[in-house]
Amino acid sequence: MKVIASLSEQGWVTDSAKILNFIFSYYILTDRAQTVIFQDNLISLPETYYKYINDPDGMATAIKSDLEKLIGRYFPIADVDTEVKKITDSKFAILLYAAAITENNTRIELSRVVEIST
């Protein structure tokens, strides 16, 4: 069974749905500058945003790849889909959908919307 660390009173999280939620949360909130030890080894939305700031479609593809890598570390099967929706000329929404299959073949799903401004 895989577990994920929590920086809360929960300690080590073992519930599959919560693990998927933590993966999303950590991906969205992790800042590349928060560590020197793991420099250039963090997978995070802020870093992907920086690389693809003027390419929303490229950003959606990179986010899909990032989340597949991260979720794949905790679940045997990970299915991620991303879709870009234009809000204005400089604002986009990226719809994130992830499904994971646990070791006991339970399917869990999670969706998020991230608003991006160029």
Backbone as CSV, one residue per row, in Angstrom:
resi,resn,N_x,N_y,N_z,CA_x,CA_y,CA_z,C_x,C_y,C_z
1,MET,0.842,-1.177,0.000,0.000,0.000,0.000,0.894,1.250,0.000
2,LYS,0.568,2.180,-0.861,1.301,3.437,-0.942,0.722,4.437,0.049
3,VAL,1.581,5.292,0.559,1.155,6.364,1.459,1.797,7.658,0.988
4,ILE,1.228,8.769,1.429,1.777,10.075,1.083,1.847,10.901,2.366
5,ALA,2.909,11.661,2.482,3.093,12.481,3.675,2.178,13.693,3.645
6,SER,1.708,14.061,4.814,0.863,15.233,4.969,1.531,16.179,5.950
7,LEU,1.466,17.452,5.676,2.009,18.441,6.600,0.917,18.931,7.541
8,SER,0.068,18.016,7.956,-1.042,18.344,8.845,-1.099,17.303,9.957
9,GLU,-2.122,17.384,10.768,-2.283,16.412,11.845,-2.596,15.015,11.315
10,GLN,-2.872,14.879,10.015,-3.161,13.568,9.433,-1.918,12.688,9.359
11,GLY,-0.732,13.304,9.332,0.494,12.515,9.223,0.570,11.819,7.879
12,TRP,0.769,10.500,7.895,0.827,9.709,6.671,-0.591,9.374,6.215
13,VAL,-0.907,9.716,4.983,-2.248,9.497,4.433,-2.251,8.171,3.677
14,THR,-3.234,7.308,3.986,-3.329,6.001,3.345,-4.587,5.837,2.497
15,ASP,-5.558,6.714,2.652,-6.797,6.652,1.876,-6.520,7.056,0.421
16,SER,-6.890,6.199,-0.519,-6.574,6.427,-1.935,-7.138,7.729,-2.482
17,ALA,-8.382,8.059,-2.155,-8.984,9.309,-2.643,-8.233,10.516,-2.088
18,LYS,-7.839,10.454,-0.832,-7.076,11.559,-0.239,-5.681,11.654,-0.846
19,ILE,-5.076,10.510,-1.145,-3.755,10.527,-1.786,-3.837,11.241,-3.127
20,LEU,-4.849,10.914,-3.932,-5.012,11.578,-5.223,-5.211,13.078,-5.038
21,ASN,-5.994,13.454,-4.052,-6.217,14.869,-3.753,-4.913,15.557,-3.334
22,PHE,-4.113,14.906,-2.501,-2.841,15.478,-2.074,-1.884,15.626,-3.256
23,ILE,-1.873,14.655,-4.162,-1.007,14.744,-5.342,-1.353,16.004,-6.136
24,PHE,-2.640,16.218,-6.387,-3.085,17.422,-7.095,-2.664,18.674,-6.331
25,SER,-2.943,18.691,-5.046,-2.634,19.870,-4.223,-1.146,20.175,-4.220
26,TYR,-0.327,19.154,-4.012,1.125,19.363,-3.989,1.619,19.841,-5.352
27,TYR,1.064,19.293,-6.427,1.458,19.707,-7.771,1.146,21.187,-7.989
28,ILE,-0.021,21.618,-7.550,-0.435,23.004,-7.746,0.355,23.967,-6.853
29,LEU,0.684,23.562,-5.643,1.284,24.462,-4.658,2.810,24.411,-4.565
30,THR,3.438,23.374,-5.085,4.887,23.247,-4.959,5.587,24.349,-5.741
31,ASP,6.568,24.962,-5.095,7.360,26.021,-5.720,8.780,25.512,-5.915
32,ARG,9.298,25.676,-7.101,10.642,25.199,-7.424,11.690,25.770,-6.477
33,ALA,11.485,26.977,-6.008,12.478,27.649,-5.166,12.428,27.189,-3.706
34,GLN,11.516,26.287,-3.361,11.401,25.898,-1.958,12.465,24.900,-1.518
35,THR,13.267,24.392,-2.448,14.309,23.445,-2.077,15.539,23.617,-2.951
36,VAL,16.674,23.423,-2.343,17.932,23.405,-3.086,18.346,21.951,-3.321
37,ILE,18.015,21.095,-2.373,18.394,19.685,-2.450,17.797,19.010,-3.683
38,PHE,16.528,19.291,-3.971,15.844,18.645,-5.090,15.689,19.567,-6.289
39,GLN,16.551,20.558,-6.392,16.476,21.524,-7.483,16.473,20.797,-8.829
40,ASP,15.616,21.216,-9.713,15.430,20.641,-11.050,14.821,19.241,-11.034
41,ASN,14.375,18.752,-9.880,13.737,17.444,-9.797,12.291,17.530,-9.310
42,LEU,11.803,18.721,-9.086,10.422,18.885,-8.656,9.519,19.004,-9.873
43,ILE,8.371,18.381,-9.783,7.355,18.508,-10.828,6.261,19.370,-10.232
44,SER,6.035,20.546,-10.829,5.057,21.459,-10.235,4.368,22.300,-11.307
45,LEU,3.149,22.698,-10.993,2.406,23.559,-11.901,3.088,24.912,-12.094
46,PRO,3.603,25.559,-11.042,4.273,26.845,-11.274,5.439,26.746,-12.269
47,GLU,6.197,25.665,-12.211,7.314,25.488,-13.147,6.804,25.265,-14.568
48,THR,5.769,24.443,-14.713,5.186,24.192,-16.027,4.566,25.468,-16.580
49,TYR,3.896,26.226,-15.729,3.324,27.514,-16.127,4.409,28.435,-16.671
50,TYR,5.521,28.524,-15.967,6.635,29.384,-16.384,7.159,28.970,-17.764
51,LYS,7.280,27.669,-17.992,7.817,27.178,-19.268,6.864,27.411,-20.439
52,TYR,5.553,27.371,-20.181,4.554,27.420,-21.255,3.610,28.607,-21.114
53,ILE,4.070,29.701,-20.547,3.215,30.838,-20.228,2.450,31.375,-21.441
54,ASN,3.031,31.314,-22.618,2.369,31.838,-23.813,1.862,30.739,-24.738
55,ASP,1.777,29.521,-24.236,1.333,28.382,-25.042,0.360,27.530,-24.219
56,PRO,-0.902,27.949,-24.108,-1.867,27.213,-23.281,-2.043,25.745,-23.688
57,ASP,-2.038,25.456,-24.984,-2.177,24.066,-25.426,-0.961,23.235,-25.023
58,GLY,0.223,23.815,-25.183,1.446,23.137,-24.742,1.451,22.933,-23.236
59,MET,0.930,23.929,-22.514,0.849,23.829,-21.062,-0.083,22.688,-20.661
60,ALA,-1.222,22.570,-21.316,-2.169,21.497,-21.009,-1.538,20.129,-21.251
61,THR,-0.794,19.999,-22.332,-0.106,18.741,-22.632,0.957,18.436,-21.581
62,ALA,1.713,19.450,-21.179,2.755,19.265,-20.164,2.145,18.921,-18.806
63,ILE,1.028,19.554,-18.458,0.346,19.253,-17.189,-0.130,17.800,-17.194
64,LYS,-0.670,17.357,-18.305,-1.116,15.964,-18.427,0.054,15.017,-18.172
65,SER,1.183,15.290,-18.791,2.377,14.459,-18.608,2.856,14.494,-17.156
66,ASP,2.886,15.699,-16.566,3.313,15.850,-15.170,2.442,15.010,-14.240
67,LEU,1.127,15.151,-14.384,0.212,14.447,-13.486,0.249,12.932,-13.702
68,GLU,0.447,12.502,-14.941,0.570,11.064,-15.186,1.795,10.498,-14.469
69,LYS,2.904,11.234,-14.494,4.115,10.798,-13.776,3.869,10.738,-12.280
70,LEU,3.295,11.800,-11.739,3.080,11.866,-10.295,2.079,10.816,-9.810
71,ILE,0.956,10.707,-10.476,-0.067,9.745,-10.069,0.428,8.317,-10.273
72,GLY,1.205,8.101,-11.327,1.758,6.779,-11.608,2.710,6.271,-10.538
73,ARG,3.236,7.163,-9.718,4.103,6.748,-8.611,3.309,6.103,-7.478
74,TYR,2.015,6.380,-7.415,1.186,5.917,-6.308,0.120,4.901,-6.706
75,PHE,-0.221,4.860,-7.988,-1.304,3.984,-8.443,-0.842,3.183,-9.654
76,PRO,-1.305,1.927,-9.774,-0.893,1.103,-10.917,-1.377,1.640,-12.262
77,ILE,-2.556,2.273,-12.273,-3.094,2.830,-13.525,-3.527,4.271,-13.267
78,ALA,-3.067,5.162,-14.117,-3.439,6.574,-14.026,-3.908,7.046,-15.393
79,ASP,-5.045,7.719,-15.411,-5.595,8.269,-16.643,-5.844,9.754,-16.412
80,VAL,-5.149,10.595,-17.150,-5.260,12.045,-16.976,-5.688,12.664,-18.293
81,ASP,-6.581,13.636,-18.203,-7.011,14.371,-19.387,-7.000,15.853,-19.045
82,THR,-6.593,16.664,-19.988,-6.588,18.118,-19.807,-7.235,18.766,-21.022
83,GLU,-7.891,19.880,-20.776,-8.557,20.602,-21.866,-8.439,22.102,-21.597
84,VAL,-8.128,22.861,-22.630,-7.977,24.307,-22.510,-9.248,24.999,-22.997
85,LYS,-9.718,25.941,-22.211,-10.858,26.771,-22.589,-10.431,28.228,-22.512
86,LYS,-10.633,28.973,-23.588,-10.275,30.386,-23.615,-11.358,31.194,-22.897
87,ILE,-10.940,32.026,-21.944,-11.868,32.900,-21.222,-11.836,34.287,-21.854
88,THR,-10.644,34.858,-21.973,-10.420,36.126,-22.676,-9.150,35.950,-23.503
89,ASP,-8.693,37.025,-24.139,-7.460,36.922,-24.926,-6.249,36.543,-24.084
90,SER,-6.253,36.911,-22.812,-5.088,36.633,-21.975,-5.373,35.666,-20.824
91,LYS,-6.597,35.153,-20.737,-6.941,34.212,-19.664,-7.494,32.919,-20.239
92,PHE,-7.021,31.822,-19.659,-7.457,30.500,-20.071,-7.780,29.676,-18.838
93,ALA,-8.669,28.735,-18.998,-8.945,27.758,-17.948,-8.459,26.414,-18.458
94,ILE,-7.749,25.703,-17.616,-7.326,24.354,-17.971,-8.108,23.396,-17.075
95,LEU,-8.902,22.566,-17.712,-9.695,21.579,-16.997,-8.834,20.339,-16.796
96,LEU,-8.705,19.918,-15.564,-7.889,18.758,-15.237,-8.792,17.638,-14.746
97,TYR,-8.637,16.475,-15.309,-9.401,15.312,-14.876,-8.417,14.163,-14.695
98,ALA,-8.501,13.503,-13.577,-7.633,12.347,-13.332,-8.445,11.207,-12.763
99,ALA,-8.140,10.027,-13.227,-8.723,8.813,-12.671,-7.570,7.869,-12.374
100,ALA,-7.682,7.172,-11.269,-6.650,6.212,-10.891,-7.329,4.922,-10.457
101,ILE,-6.641,3.830,-10.732,-7.109,2.517,-10.298,-6.172,2.055,-9.183
102,THR,-6.752,1.684,-8.053,-5.953,1.238,-6.906,-5.558,-0.227,-7.071
103,GLU,-4.739,-0.719,-6.129,-4.303,-2.120,-6.161,-5.484,-3.091,-6.077
104,ASN,-6.556,-2.681,-5.408,-7.718,-3.562,-5.295,-8.789,-3.236,-6.352
105,ASN,-8.362,-2.615,-7.460,-9.210,-2.299,-8.619,-10.353,-1.336,-8.329
106,THR,-10.172,-0.463,-7.384,-11.141,0.594,-7.121,-10.762,1.805,-7.961
107,ARG,-11.749,2.396,-8.609,-11.512,3.576,-9.446,-11.847,4.823,-8.625
108,ILE,-10.906,5.762,-8.621,-11.144,7.045,-7.965,-10.909,8.144,-8.996
109,GLU,-11.667,9.213,-8.883,-11.605,10.297,-9.859,-11.521,11.646,-9.154
110,LEU,-10.910,12.590,-9.839,-10.799,13.941,-9.296,-10.705,14.912,-10.473
111,SER,-11.372,16.049,-10.343,-11.328,17.092,-11.368,-11.007,18.423,-10.730
112,ARG,-10.316,19.269,-11.457,-9.989,20.613,-11.006,-9.998,21.536,-12.215
113,VAL,-10.178,22.814,-11.957,-10.049,23.832,-12.992,-8.977,24.802,-12.516
114,VAL,-8.010,25.059,-13.377,-6.936,25.998,-13.076,-7.051,27.156,-14.061
115,GLU,-7.127,28.375,-13.551,-7.193,29.538,-14.426,-5.785,30.071,-14.644
116,ILE,-5.448,30.285,-15.901,-4.110,30.719,-16.304,-4.204,32.067,-16.994
117,SER,-3.318,32.968,-16.621,-3.256,34.277,-17.262,-1.895,34.440,-17.905
118,THR,-1.885,34.831,-19.185,-0.616,35.016,-19.870,-0.066,36.398,-19.589
